[in-house]
Amino acid sequence: MMDPMAQLPSQTSSKSVQAVSTKARIVEVDDERAGQRIDNFLLANLKGVPKSRVYRMLRKGEVRVNKGRIKASYRLQSGDAVRIPPVRVAETEAPVNPGQRVLKRIEAGILAEEKGFLLLNKPPGIAVHGGSGLNYGVIEALRVLRSEAPYLELVHRLDRDTSGCLLIAKRRSVLRELHRLLREGGVDKRYLALVKGQWQGGERRVDAPLLKNTLRSGERVVTISSEGKSAVSIFRPVTIFAQASLVEVSLLTGRTHQIRVHAASIGHPIVGDEKYGDAGFDREMKKHGIRRLFLHARSLGFSLNGLDEQSPAYQFTAPLGAELEAVLNSLSPGC
């Protein structure tokens, strides 16, 4: 039997772009897209059109909803008829697609798939989306693997080198509900991290605001600052080794690099963290086979009873990768 993956497109770095004109069209808003702002709706439906052009269309009244003018902040309602005017868009003749090896890794990482979402055990080393010099990420790969799916969007993000539970919404209503749950603390997210040194004491709460900074080089760095956004992490020791400690981390907020910065701030940087870690200690840990950031999104728990009163309480766990298990098995037990 022919391997179906062999028929998928391979990665390419070249693409040819030309401008094409669309025709005016009327789009009726369904229940899934109700509640979305008109500007975001247009940006999703006019791929390749600059944001400035989209907002100019709105200001000039070229876009009509139910034959009337609207502002960019207008939220669509089910049954609205949106007139999208003719516009020139960029058409990509040879889109960049992930290679077969990446597609197989993503496919193998799918842990669960429901009507409204799927859960992936994200492989390390793959960004969640393309951009900033990257041709593709997890979401682009999934759109190739699920080319028939009308809707696939990231619910949240993981750092490129972090593995584990990653949620992808298959319906806009599910995305909205999961975002609400994330804002209100309705998603139980737990991580495993191997940190430097022997952990002293039990559970520790780190409440330190985080501020994102961009260096001249373009590199993004997060620091603890009173001017930053509130960030709270709960650390719990799991196993104490002679050189390091395995801890479970629960997030009460979801800030960029939160666990990594908070761990470093209390003197227990995560093993393999090239940005916030201890380079000397990491060199020693390479003897135990560590080759990347030891941070894994272990589990996710939530319920969608805001959409469906009969929704079960979902609880998912992503197994630790063999390479990280091998590191743990190589460490000496603590005192």
Beta strands, then each sheet from edge to edge (+ up, - down):
strand 1: 17-21
strand 2: 25-28
strand 3: 64-65
strand 4: 68-69
strand 5: 81-84
strand 6: 88-92
strand 7: 110-113
strand 8: 117-122
strand 9: 153-154
strand 10: 163-169
strand 11: 188-196
strand 12: 204-207
strand 13: 210-214
strand 14: 220-224
strand 15: 232-240
strand 16: 244-251
strand 17: 295-303
strand 18: 313-317
sheet 1: 1+ 6-
sheet 2: 2+ 5- 3+ 4-
sheet 3: 7+ 8- 10+ 9-
sheet 4: 7+ 8- 10+ 17+ 11- 16+ 15- 12+
sheet 5: 7+ 8- 10+ 17+ 18-
sheet 6: 13+ 14-
end
